[in-house]
Amino acid sequence: MPNVKSKEFGKRLSVRVPESLYNAVDDVIRHGGLSKSEFIRQILVEALRMRESEVNVHDQDRSSGS
């Protein structure tokens, strides 16, 4: 898991998403007080944590013979 610093200068990321997803994100951030960038950063960090957790569980399963 990368050490993500919230105030660290970052690189720009351009991603195309369906309009319905864009609108859903827009609705969430409007009520949550976050910018799109902050919201997406939080989602990406959480996705990386989940992925790392899945990999660790998979590795543990292999080492235990499951």
N, CA, C, O and CB atoms as a CASP TS submission, in Angstrom:
PFRMAT TS
TARGET T0000
AUTHOR 0000-0000-0000
METHOD Language model
MODEL 1
PARENT N/A
ATOM      1  N   MET     1       0.846  -1.184   0.000  1.00  0.00           N
ATOM      2  CA  MET     1       0.000   0.000   0.000  1.00  0.00           C
ATOM      3  C   MET     1       0.883   1.236   0.000  1.00  0.00           C
ATOM      4  O   MET     1       1.730   1.392   0.880  1.00  0.00           O
ATOM      5  CB  MET     1      -0.958   0.004   1.219  1.00  0.00           C
ATOM      6  N   PRO     2       0.698   2.110  -0.970  1.00  0.00           N
ATOM      7  CA  PRO     2       1.514   3.317  -1.007  1.00  0.00           C
ATOM      8  C   PRO     2       1.197   4.231   0.171  1.00  0.00           C
ATOM      9  O   PRO     2       0.064   4.280   0.652  1.00  0.00           O
ATOM     10  CB  PRO     2       1.300   4.062  -2.323  1.00  0.00           C
ATOM     11  N   ASN     3       2.212   4.948   0.622  1.00  0.00           N
ATOM     12  CA  ASN     3       2.023   5.918   1.686  1.00  0.00           C
ATOM     13  C   ASN     3       1.466   7.194   1.062  1.00  0.00           C
ATOM     14  O   ASN     3       2.215   7.989   0.494  1.00  0.00           O
ATOM     15  CB  ASN     3       3.362   6.195   2.453  1.00  0.00           C
ATOM     16  N   VAL     4       0.165   7.389   1.166  1.00  0.00           N
ATOM     17  CA  VAL     4      -0.497   8.511   0.513  1.00  0.00           C
ATOM     18  C   VAL     4      -0.601   9.664   1.495  1.00  0.00           C
ATOM     19  O   VAL     4      -1.164   9.527   2.582  1.00  0.00           O
ATOM     20  CB  VAL     4      -1.896   8.107  -0.014  1.00  0.00           C
ATOM     21  N   LYS     5      -0.053  10.794   1.096  1.00  0.00           N
ATOM     22  CA  LYS     5      -0.114  11.996   1.918  1.00  0.00           C
ATOM     23  C   LYS     5      -1.156  12.914   1.317  1.00  0.00           C
ATOM     24  O   LYS     5      -1.098  13.231   0.129  1.00  0.00           O
ATOM     25  CB  LYS     5       1.275  12.703   2.011  1.00  0.00           C
ATOM     26  N   SER     6      -2.111  13.344   2.128  1.00  0.00           N
ATOM     27  CA  SER     6      -3.237  14.126   1.603  1.00  0.00           C
ATOM     28  C   SER     6      -2.801  15.463   1.012  1.00  0.00           C
ATOM     29  O   SER     6      -3.452  15.960   0.093  1.00  0.00           O
ATOM     30  CB  SER     6      -4.251  14.369   2.700  1.00  0.00           C
ATOM     31  N   LYS     7      -1.739  16.050   1.503  1.00  0.00           N
ATOM     32  CA  LYS     7      -1.306  17.366   1.011  1.00  0.00           C
ATOM     33  C   LYS     7      -0.213  17.253  -0.044  1.00  0.00           C
ATOM     34  O   LYS     7       0.304  18.271  -0.504  1.00  0.00           O
ATOM     35  CB  LYS     7      -0.809  18.222   2.168  1.00  0.00           C
ATOM     36  N   GLU     8       0.142  16.047  -0.429  1.00  0.00           N
ATOM     37  CA  GLU     8       1.196  15.836  -1.408  1.00  0.00           C
ATOM     38  C   GLU     8       0.736  16.288  -2.793  1.00  0.00           C
ATOM     39  O   GLU     8      -0.394  16.023  -3.201  1.00  0.00           O
ATOM     40  CB  GLU     8       1.614  14.359  -1.437  1.00  0.00           C
ATOM     41  N   PHE     9       1.630  16.975  -3.511  1.00  0.00           N
ATOM     42  CA  PHE     9       1.319  17.388  -4.876  1.00  0.00           C
ATOM     43  C   PHE     9       1.204  16.137  -5.737  1.00  0.00           C
ATOM     44  O   PHE     9       2.038  15.237  -5.633  1.00  0.00           O
ATOM     45  CB  PHE     9       2.405  18.364  -5.439  1.00  0.00           C
ATOM     46  N   GLY    10       0.207  16.072  -6.564  1.00  0.00           N
ATOM     47  CA  GLY    10      -0.015  14.855  -7.332  1.00  0.00           C
ATOM     48  C   GLY    10      -0.022  15.081  -8.824  1.00  0.00           C
ATOM     49  O   GLY    10       0.151  16.196  -9.317  1.00  0.00           O
ATOM     50  N   LYS    11      -0.223  14.005  -9.510  1.00  0.00           N
ATOM     51  CA  LYS    11      -0.322  14.012 -10.970  1.00  0.00           C
ATOM     52  C   LYS    11      -1.794  14.062 -11.359  1.00  0.00           C
ATOM     53  O   LYS    11      -2.659  13.558 -10.643  1.00  0.00           O
ATOM     54  CB  LYS    11       0.377  12.759 -11.592  1.00  0.00           C
ATOM     55  N   ARG    12      -2.053  14.663 -12.477  1.00  0.00           N
ATOM     56  CA  ARG    12      -3.416  14.747 -12.983  1.00  0.00           C
ATOM     57  C   ARG    12      -3.808  13.402 -13.595  1.00  0.00           C
ATOM     58  O   ARG    12      -3.001  12.756 -14.263  1.00  0.00           O
ATOM     59  CB  ARG    12      -3.551  15.893 -14.027  1.00  0.00           C
ATOM     60  N   LEU    13      -5.042  12.994 -13.363  1.00  0.00           N
ATOM     61  CA  LEU    13      -5.572  11.741 -13.886  1.00  0.00           C
ATOM     62  C   LEU    13      -6.886  12.055 -14.586  1.00  0.00           C
ATOM     63  O   LEU    13      -7.790  12.648 -13.999  1.00  0.00           O
ATOM     64  CB  LEU    13      -5.770  10.676 -12.749  1.00  0.00           C
ATOM     65  N   SER    14      -6.976  11.657 -15.822  1.00  0.00           N
ATOM     66  CA  SER    14      -8.200  11.879 -16.574  1.00  0.00           C
ATOM     67  C   SER    14      -8.854  10.524 -16.821  1.00  0.00           C
ATOM     68  O   SER    14      -8.237   9.614 -17.374  1.00  0.00           O
ATOM     69  CB  SER    14      -7.917  12.628 -17.918  1.00  0.00           C
ATOM     70  N   VAL    15     -10.101  10.406 -16.405  1.00  0.00           N
ATOM     71  CA  VAL    15     -10.816   9.136 -16.520  1.00  0.00           C
ATOM     72  C   VAL    15     -12.200   9.410 -17.100  1.00  0.00           C
ATOM     73  O   VAL    15     -12.902  10.323 -16.665  1.00  0.00           O
ATOM     74  CB  VAL    15     -10.922   8.416 -15.133  1.00  0.00           C
ATOM     75  N   ARG    16     -12.574   8.619 -18.072  1.00  0.00           N
ATOM     76  CA  ARG    16     -13.931   8.725 -18.616  1.00  0.00           C
ATOM     77  C   ARG    16     -14.832   7.734 -17.874  1.00  0.00           C
ATOM     78  O   ARG    16     -14.487   6.565 -17.700  1.00  0.00           O
ATOM     79  CB  ARG    16     -13.946   8.449 -20.166  1.00  0.00           C
ATOM     80  N   VAL    17     -15.981   8.227 -17.448  1.00  0.00           N
ATOM     81  CA  VAL    17     -16.952   7.384 -16.756  1.00  0.00           C
ATOM     82  C   VAL    17     -18.325   7.634 -17.386  1.00  0.00           C
ATOM     83  O   VAL    17     -18.559   8.688 -17.976  1.00  0.00           O
ATOM     84  CB  VAL    17     -16.971   7.680 -15.207  1.00  0.00           C
ATOM     85  N   PRO    18     -19.223   6.667 -17.257  1.00  0.00           N
ATOM     86  CA  PRO    18     -20.580   6.887 -17.759  1.00  0.00           C
ATOM     87  C   PRO    18     -21.208   8.099 -17.060  1.00  0.00           C
ATOM     88  O   PRO    18     -20.908   8.390 -15.902  1.00  0.00           O
ATOM     89  CB  PRO    18     -21.455   5.621 -17.543  1.00  0.00           C
ATOM     90  N   GLU    19     -22.065   8.783 -17.773  1.00  0.00           N
ATOM     91  CA  GLU    19     -22.698   9.982 -17.215  1.00  0.00           C
ATOM     92  C   GLU    19     -23.458   9.672 -15.928  1.00  0.00           C
ATOM     93  O   GLU    19     -23.473  10.488 -15.006  1.00  0.00           O
ATOM     94  CB  GLU    19     -23.647  10.603 -18.239  1.00  0.00           C
ATOM     95  N   SER    20     -24.086   8.504 -15.859  1.00  0.00           N
ATOM     96  CA  SER    20     -24.839   8.146 -14.647  1.00  0.00           C
ATOM     97  C   SER    20     -23.913   8.036 -13.433  1.00  0.00           C
ATOM     98  O   SER    20     -24.289   8.439 -12.332  1.00  0.00           O
ATOM     99  CB  SER    20     -25.593   6.816 -14.856  1.00  0.00           C
ATOM    100  N   LEU    21     -22.708   7.494 -13.625  1.00  0.00           N
ATOM    101  CA  LEU    21     -21.734   7.403 -12.529  1.00  0.00           C
ATOM    102  C   LEU    21     -21.235   8.791 -12.148  1.00  0.00           C
ATOM    103  O   LEU    21     -21.116   9.114 -10.966  1.00  0.00           O
ATOM    104  CB  LEU    21     -20.543   6.498 -12.926  1.00  0.00           C
ATOM    105  N   TYR    22     -20.948   9.602 -13.147  1.00  0.00           N
ATOM    106  CA  TYR    22     -20.511  10.973 -12.895  1.00  0.00           C
ATOM    107  C   TYR    22     -21.557  11.724 -12.071  1.00  0.00           C
ATOM    108  O   TYR    22     -21.221  12.409 -11.104  1.00  0.00           O
ATOM    109  CB  TYR    22     -20.245  11.709 -14.224  1.00  0.00           C
ATOM    110  N   ASN    23     -22.820  11.591 -12.459  1.00  0.00           N
ATOM    111  CA  ASN    23     -23.906  12.270 -11.741  1.00  0.00           C
ATOM    112  C   ASN    23     -24.043  11.749 -10.313  1.00  0.00           C
ATOM    113  O   ASN    23     -24.304  12.521  -9.391  1.00  0.00           O
ATOM    114  CB  ASN    23     -25.231  12.092 -12.488  1.00  0.00           C
ATOM    115  N   ALA    24     -23.869  10.445 -10.130  1.00  0.00           N
ATOM    116  CA  ALA    24     -23.955   9.872  -8.787  1.00  0.00           C
ATOM    117  C   ALA    24     -22.835  10.421  -7.898  1.00  0.00           C
ATOM    118  O   ALA    24     -23.072  10.766  -6.741  1.00  0.00           O
ATOM    119  CB  ALA    24     -23.883   8.327  -8.850  1.00  0.00           C
ATOM    120  N   VAL    25     -21.622  10.502  -8.437  1.00  0.00           N
ATOM    121  CA  VAL    25     -20.496  11.073  -7.685  1.00  0.00           C
ATOM    122  C   VAL    25     -20.791  12.533  -7.365  1.00  0.00           C
ATOM    123  O   VAL    25     -20.569  12.986  -6.243  1.00  0.00           O
ATOM    124  CB  VAL    25     -19.165  10.947  -8.485  1.00  0.00           C
ATOM    125  N   ASP    26     -21.284  13.254  -8.340  1.00  0.00           N
ATOM    126  CA  ASP    26     -21.612  14.664  -8.145  1.00  0.00           C
ATOM    127  C   ASP    26     -22.625  14.833  -7.012  1.00  0.00           C
ATOM    128  O   ASP    26     -22.479  15.733  -6.185  1.00  0.00           O
ATOM    129  CB  ASP    26     -22.163  15.272  -9.447  1.00  0.00           C
ATOM    130  N   ASP    27     -23.641  13.984  -6.967  1.00  0.00           N
ATOM    131  CA  ASP    27     -24.642  14.043  -5.894  1.00  0.00           C
ATOM    132  C   ASP    27     -24.012  13.765  -4.532  1.00  0.00           C
ATOM    133  O   ASP    27     -24.313  14.451  -3.555  1.00  0.00           O
ATOM    134  CB  ASP    27     -25.772  13.038  -6.161  1.00  0.00           C
ATOM    135  N   VAL    28     -23.144  12.767  -4.466  1.00  0.00           N
ATOM    136  CA  VAL    28     -22.503  12.411  -3.198  1.00  0.00           C
ATOM    137  C   VAL    28     -21.637  13.555  -2.683  1.00  0.00           C
ATOM    138  O   VAL    28     -21.719  13.920  -1.510  1.00  0.00           O
ATOM    139  CB  VAL    28     -21.655  11.142  -3.363  1.00  0.00           C
ATOM    140  N   ILE    29     -20.816  14.114  -3.550  1.00  0.00           N
ATOM    141  CA  ILE    29     -19.913  15.158  -3.073  1.00  0.00           C
ATOM    142  C   ILE    29     -20.659  16.447  -2.730  1.00  0.00           C
ATOM    143  O   ILE    29     -20.243  17.192  -1.844  1.00  0.00           O
ATOM    144  CB  ILE    29     -18.847  15.442  -4.119  1.00  0.00           C
ATOM    145  N   ARG    30     -21.745  16.703  -3.423  1.00  0.00           N
ATOM    146  CA  ARG    30     -22.532  17.903  -3.120  1.00  0.00           C
ATOM    147  C   ARG    30     -23.037  17.850  -1.679  1.00  0.00           C
ATOM    148  O   ARG    30     -23.098  18.876  -1.002  1.00  0.00           O
ATOM    149  CB  ARG    30     -23.723  18.041  -4.104  1.00  0.00           C
ATOM    150  N   HIS    31     -23.397  16.656  -1.213  1.00  0.00           N
ATOM    151  CA  HIS    31     -23.915  16.504   0.145  1.00  0.00           C
ATOM    152  C   HIS    31     -22.822  16.196   1.170  1.00  0.00           C
ATOM    153  O   HIS    31     -23.051  16.303   2.375  1.00  0.00           O
ATOM    154  CB  HIS    31     -24.952  15.411   0.172  1.00  0.00           C
ATOM    155  N   GLY    32     -21.652  15.818   0.697  1.00  0.00           N
ATOM    156  CA  GLY    32     -20.587  15.436   1.614  1.00  0.00           C
ATOM    157  C   GLY    32     -19.548  16.510   1.872  1.00  0.00           C
ATOM    158  O   GLY    32     -18.692  16.344   2.740  1.00  0.00           O
ATOM    159  N   GLY    33     -19.607  17.607   1.134  1.00  0.00           N
ATOM    160  CA  GLY    33     -18.676  18.694   1.363  1.00  0.00           C
ATOM    161  C   GLY    33     -17.267  18.447   0.847  1.00  0.00           C
ATOM    162  O   GLY    33     -16.329  19.119   1.275  1.00  0.00           O
ATOM    163  N   LEU    34     -17.100  17.489  -0.071  1.00  0.00           N
ATOM    164  CA  LEU    34     -15.793  17.198  -0.637  1.00  0.00           C
ATOM    165  C   LEU    34     -15.728  17.701  -2.074  1.00  0.00           C
ATOM    166  O   LEU    34     -16.751  17.895  -2.731  1.00  0.00           O
ATOM    167  CB  LEU    34     -15.496  15.687  -0.575  1.00  0.00           C
ATOM    168  N   SER    35     -14.506  17.905  -2.543  1.00  0.00           N
ATOM    169  CA  SER    35     -14.331  18.167  -3.965  1.00  0.00           C
ATOM    170  C   SER    35     -14.322  16.821  -4.691  1.00  0.00           C
ATOM    171  O   SER    35     -14.167  15.776  -4.059  1.00  0.00           O
ATOM    172  CB  SER    35     -13.010  18.978  -4.242  1.00  0.00           C
ATOM    173  N   LYS    36     -14.487  16.844  -6.007  1.00  0.00           N
ATOM    174  CA  LYS    36     -14.403  15.595  -6.774  1.00  0.00           C
ATOM    175  C   LYS    36     -13.043  14.950  -6.577  1.00  0.00           C
ATOM    176  O   LYS    36     -12.947  13.733  -6.413  1.00  0.00           O
ATOM    177  CB  LYS    36     -14.658  15.852  -8.275  1.00  0.00           C
ATOM    178  N   SER    37     -11.997  15.755  -6.590  1.00  0.00           N
ATOM    179  CA  SER    37     -10.639  15.218  -6.425  1.00  0.00           C
ATOM    180  C   SER    37     -10.471  14.533  -5.074  1.00  0.00           C
ATOM    181  O   SER    37      -9.922  13.433  -5.002  1.00  0.00           O
ATOM    182  CB  SER    37      -9.603  16.337  -6.573  1.00  0.00           C
ATOM    183  N   GLU    38     -10.938  15.173  -4.001  1.00  0.00           N
ATOM    184  CA  GLU    38     -10.830  14.573  -2.667  1.00  0.00           C
ATOM    185  C   GLU    38     -11.609  13.264  -2.597  1.00  0.00           C
ATOM    186  O   GLU    38     -11.119  12.267  -2.067  1.00  0.00           O
ATOM    187  CB  GLU    38     -11.339  15.550  -1.593  1.00  0.00           C
ATOM    188  N   PHE    39     -12.823  13.278  -3.134  1.00  0.00           N
ATOM    189  CA  PHE    39     -13.653  12.082  -3.111  1.00  0.00           C
ATOM    190  C   PHE    39     -12.988  10.936  -3.869  1.00  0.00           C
ATOM    191  O   PHE    39     -12.919   9.813  -3.371  1.00  0.00           O
ATOM    192  CB  PHE    39     -15.027  12.379  -3.706  1.00  0.00           C
ATOM    193  N   ILE    40     -12.501  11.223  -5.070  1.00  0.00           N
ATOM    194  CA  ILE    40     -11.881  10.177  -5.885  1.00  0.00           C
ATOM    195  C   ILE    40     -10.602   9.669  -5.237  1.00  0.00           C
ATOM    196  O   ILE    40     -10.326   8.470  -5.276  1.00  0.00           O
ATOM    197  CB  ILE    40     -11.584  10.699  -7.294  1.00  0.00           C
ATOM    198  N   ARG    41      -9.807  10.573  -4.634  1.00  0.00           N
ATOM    199  CA  ARG    41      -8.606  10.120  -3.913  1.00  0.00           C
ATOM    200  C   ARG    41      -8.980   9.152  -2.792  1.00  0.00           C
ATOM    201  O   ARG    41      -8.338   8.116  -2.621  1.00  0.00           O
ATOM    202  CB  ARG    41      -7.834  11.327  -3.333  1.00  0.00           C
ATOM    203  N   GLN    42     -10.020   9.494  -2.031  1.00  0.00           N
ATOM    204  CA  GLN    42     -10.457   8.615  -0.935  1.00  0.00           C
ATOM    205  C   GLN    42     -10.899   7.258  -1.467  1.00  0.00           C
ATOM    206  O   GLN    42     -10.558   6.225  -0.890  1.00  0.00           O
ATOM    207  CB  GLN    42     -11.605   9.267  -0.144  1.00  0.00           C
ATOM    208  N   ILE    43     -11.647   7.252  -2.551  1.00  0.00           N
ATOM    209  CA  ILE    43     -12.127   5.998  -3.139  1.00  0.00           C
ATOM    210  C   ILE    43     -10.954   5.157  -3.631  1.00  0.00           C
ATOM    211  O   ILE    43     -10.937   3.944  -3.423  1.00  0.00           O
ATOM    212  CB  ILE    43     -13.104   6.280  -4.298  1.00  0.00           C
ATOM    213  N   LEU    44      -9.971   5.785  -4.283  1.00  0.00           N
ATOM    214  CA  LEU    44      -8.806   5.047  -4.782  1.00  0.00           C
ATOM    215  C   LEU    44      -7.989   4.458  -3.644  1.00  0.00           C
ATOM    216  O   LEU    44      -7.540   3.315  -3.736  1.00  0.00           O
ATOM    217  CB  LEU    44      -7.924   5.957  -5.633  1.00  0.00           C
ATOM    218  N   VAL    45      -7.788   5.212  -2.579  1.00  0.00           N
ATOM    219  CA  VAL    45      -7.042   4.695  -1.427  1.00  0.00           C
ATOM    220  C   VAL    45      -7.775   3.496  -0.827  1.00  0.00           C
ATOM    221  O   VAL    45      -7.156   2.480  -0.512  1.00  0.00           O
ATOM    222  CB  VAL    45      -6.845   5.802  -0.356  1.00  0.00           C
ATOM    223  N   GLU    46      -9.080   3.615  -0.671  1.00  0.00           N
ATOM    224  CA  GLU    46      -9.868   2.503  -0.117  1.00  0.00           C
ATOM    225  C   GLU    46      -9.817   1.283  -1.031  1.00  0.00           C
ATOM    226  O   GLU    46      -9.711   0.156  -0.549  1.00  0.00           O
ATOM    227  CB  GLU    46     -11.331   2.935   0.098  1.00  0.00           C
ATOM    228  N   ALA    47      -9.892   1.494  -2.340  1.00  0.00           N
ATOM    229  CA  ALA    47      -9.806   0.377  -3.290  1.00  0.00           C
ATOM    230  C   ALA    47      -8.450  -0.312  -3.191  1.00  0.00           C
ATOM    231  O   ALA    47      -8.374  -1.539  -3.256  1.00  0.00           O
ATOM    232  CB  ALA    47     -10.043   0.871  -4.732  1.00  0.00           C
ATOM    233  N   LEU    48      -7.386   0.460  -3.036  1.00  0.00           N
ATOM    234  CA  LEU    48      -6.056  -0.137  -2.884  1.00  0.00           C
ATOM    235  C   LEU    48      -5.960  -0.942  -1.588  1.00  0.00           C
ATOM    236  O   LEU    48      -5.362  -2.018  -1.566  1.00  0.00           O
ATOM    237  CB  LEU    48      -4.972   0.955  -2.908  1.00  0.00           C
ATOM    238  N   ARG    49      -6.542  -0.426  -0.520  1.00  0.00           N
ATOM    239  CA  ARG    49      -6.548  -1.168   0.756  1.00  0.00           C
ATOM    240  C   ARG    49      -7.304  -2.484   0.616  1.00  0.00           C
ATOM    241  O   ARG    49      -6.856  -3.525   1.097  1.00  0.00           O
ATOM    242  CB  ARG    49      -7.183  -0.315   1.878  1.00  0.00           C
ATOM    243  N   MET    50      -8.461  -2.423  -0.055  1.00  0.00           N
ATOM    244  CA  MET    50      -9.253  -3.640  -0.249  1.00  0.00           C
ATOM    245  C   MET    50      -8.482  -4.643  -1.098  1.00  0.00           C
ATOM    246  O   MET    50      -8.465  -5.836  -0.794  1.00  0.00           O
ATOM    247  CB  MET    50     -10.610  -3.311  -0.910  1.00  0.00           C
ATOM    248  N   ARG    51      -7.858  -4.172  -2.138  1.00  0.00           N
ATOM    249  CA  ARG    51      -7.086  -5.051  -3.021  1.00  0.00           C
ATOM    250  C   ARG    51      -5.933  -5.686  -2.266  1.00  0.00           C
ATOM    251  O   ARG    51      -5.682  -6.884  -2.398  1.00  0.00           O
ATOM    252  CB  ARG    51      -6.556  -4.275  -4.237  1.00  0.00           C
ATOM    253  N   GLU    52      -5.226  -4.881  -1.470  1.00  0.00           N
ATOM    254  CA  GLU    52      -4.115  -5.404  -0.686  1.00  0.00           C
ATOM    255  C   GLU    52      -4.609  -6.464   0.301  1.00  0.00           C
ATOM    256  O   GLU    52      -3.950  -7.485   0.496  1.00  0.00           O
ATOM    257  CB  GLU    52      -3.400  -4.264   0.062  1.00  0.00           C
ATOM    258  N   SER    53      -5.753  -6.225   0.916  1.00  0.00           N
ATOM    259  CA  SER    53      -6.329  -7.177   1.861  1.00  0.00           C
ATOM    260  C   SER    53      -6.685  -8.488   1.152  1.00  0.00           C
ATOM    261  O   SER    53      -6.433  -9.568   1.688  1.00  0.00           O
ATOM    262  CB  SER    53      -7.578  -6.576   2.538  1.00  0.00           C
ATOM    263  N   GLU    54      -7.269  -8.401  -0.047  1.00  0.00           N
ATOM    264  CA  GLU    54      -7.618  -9.599  -0.819  1.00  0.00           C
ATOM    265  C   GLU    54      -6.370 -10.397  -1.174  1.00  0.00           C
ATOM    266  O   GLU    54      -6.368 -11.625  -1.083  1.00  0.00           O
ATOM    267  CB  GLU    54      -8.379  -9.215  -2.099  1.00  0.00           C
ATOM    268  N   VAL    55      -5.315  -9.705  -1.577  1.00  0.00           N
ATOM    269  CA  VAL    55      -4.063 -10.375  -1.939  1.00  0.00           C
ATOM    270  C   VAL    55      -3.477 -11.063  -0.718  1.00  0.00           C
ATOM    271  O   VAL    55      -2.999 -12.194  -0.812  1.00  0.00           O
ATOM    272  CB  VAL    55      -3.048  -9.369  -2.531  1.00  0.00           C
ATOM    273  N   ASN    56      -3.508 -10.389   0.432  1.00  0.00           N
ATOM    274  CA  ASN    56      -2.964 -10.981   1.654  1.00  0.00           C
ATOM    275  C   ASN    56      -3.751 -12.222   2.073  1.00  0.00           C
ATOM    276  O   ASN    56      -3.155 -13.216   2.488  1.00  0.00           O
ATOM    277  CB  ASN    56      -2.970  -9.952   2.786  1.00  0.00           C
ATOM    278  N   VAL    57      -5.071 -12.179   1.973  1.00  0.00           N
ATOM    279  CA  VAL    57      -5.891 -13.333   2.311  1.00  0.00           C
ATOM    280  C   VAL    57      -5.596 -14.474   1.351  1.00  0.00           C
ATOM    281  O   VAL    57      -5.476 -15.624   1.772  1.00  0.00           O
ATOM    282  CB  VAL    57      -7.388 -12.970   2.278  1.00  0.00           C
ATOM    283  N   HIS    58      -5.479 -14.165   0.072  1.00  0.00           N
ATOM    284  CA  HIS    58      -5.187 -15.187  -0.938  1.00  0.00           C
ATOM    285  C   HIS    58      -3.822 -15.830  -0.652  1.00  0.00           C
ATOM    286  O   HIS    58      -3.677 -17.049  -0.734  1.00  0.00           O
ATOM    287  CB  HIS    58      -5.211 -14.568  -2.369  1.00  0.00           C
ATOM    288  N   ASP    59      -2.841 -15.015  -0.322  1.00  0.00           N
ATOM    289  CA  ASP    59      -1.519 -15.540   0.003  1.00  0.00           C
ATOM    290  C   ASP    59      -1.549 -16.430   1.234  1.00  0.00           C
ATOM    291  O   ASP    59      -0.879 -17.462   1.277  1.00  0.00           O
ATOM    292  CB  ASP    59      -0.545 -14.403   0.216  1.00  0.00           C
ATOM    293  N   GLN    60      -2.339 -16.025   2.253  1.00  0.00           N
ATOM    294  CA  GLN    60      -2.469 -16.834   3.467  1.00  0.00           C
ATOM    295  C   GLN    60      -3.146 -18.165   3.155  1.00  0.00           C
ATOM    296  O   GLN    60      -2.751 -19.204   3.684  1.00  0.00           O
ATOM    297  CB  GLN    60      -3.267 -16.071   4.544  1.00  0.00           C
ATOM    298  N   ASP    61      -4.168 -18.135   2.293  1.00  0.00           N
ATOM    299  CA  ASP    61      -4.852 -19.368   1.914  1.00  0.00           C
ATOM    300  C   ASP    61      -3.904 -20.326   1.215  1.00  0.00           C
ATOM    301  O   ASP    61      -3.925 -21.527   1.483  1.00  0.00           O
ATOM    302  CB  ASP    61      -6.043 -19.063   1.014  1.00  0.00           C
ATOM    303  N   ARG    62      -3.073 -19.807   0.323  1.00  0.00           N
ATOM    304  CA  ARG    62      -2.119 -20.662  -0.392  1.00  0.00           C
ATOM    305  C   ARG    62      -1.085 -21.247   0.560  1.00  0.00           C
ATOM    306  O   ARG    62      -0.707 -22.411   0.430  1.00  0.00           O
ATOM    307  CB  ARG    62      -1.418 -19.872  -1.503  1.00  0.00           C
ATOM    308  N   SER    63      -0.631 -20.449   1.508  1.00  0.00           N
ATOM    309  CA  SER    63       0.410 -20.943   2.411  1.00  0.00           C
ATOM    310  C   SER    63      -0.135 -21.951   3.408  1.00  0.00           C
ATOM    311  O   SER    63       0.621 -22.766   3.937  1.00  0.00           O
ATOM    312  CB  SER    63       1.053 -19.786   3.154  1.00  0.00           C
ATOM    313  N   SER    64      -1.458 -21.908   3.679  1.00  0.00           N
ATOM    314  CA  SER    64      -2.038 -22.872   4.614  1.00  0.00           C
ATOM    315  C   SER    64      -2.552 -24.109   3.899  1.00  0.00           C
ATOM    316  O   SER    64      -3.020 -25.046   4.545  1.00  0.00           O
ATOM    317  CB  SER    64      -3.166 -22.229   5.404  1.00  0.00           C
ATOM    318  N   GLY    65      -2.471 -24.126   2.564  1.00  0.00           N
ATOM    319  CA  GLY    65      -2.900 -25.294   1.803  1.00  0.00           C
ATOM    320  C   GLY    65      -4.365 -25.334   1.490  1.00  0.00           C
ATOM    321  O   GLY    65      -4.870 -26.375   1.067  1.00  0.00           O
ATOM    322  N   SER    66      -5.082 -24.225   1.682  1.00  0.00           N
ATOM    323  CA  SER    66      -6.533 -24.184   1.401  1.00  0.00           C
ATOM    324  C   SER    66      -6.795 -24.017  -0.069  1.00  0.00           C
ATOM    325  O   SER    66      -7.951 -23.962  -0.487  1.00  0.00           O
ATOM    326  CB  SER    66      -7.207 -23.051   2.171  1.00  0.00           C
TER
END
